[in-house]
Amino acid sequence: MLLEYFSVIEDPRLDRSKRYPLVHILILSFVFILAGQNIWHQIQAFCEETLDWFSEFLNTSLGVSSLIFFCMFFLC
C-alpha cells in the first residue's frame, strides 16, 4: 500500500543522481520515523539491521544508503 501511495510522487532529482528510487527513500524514511528513529545515525543503523526485511518488498540490491545520502537528500 505504501509503495502505491508514494510511487505517484514526482521525483525532482536529476536523472544522474537517482541511484536510489524516490519511492524507496520515502518508504524507508516513513518506516524509520514510525519506529521512533529520528537521528541520522539511528536511521542508517536501523536500515542496516532491517535490510533483510525491507528486501521482501523493495529492491535492496544496492544496499543501504549512506548516512551522508540521507542527510543531503532531506536537506535539499
Secondary structure, DSSP 8 states (H G I E B T S, - for coil): -HHHHHTTS---S-GGG-SS-HHHHHHHHHHHHHTT--SHHHHHHHHHHTHHHHTTTS--TT----HHHHHHHHH-
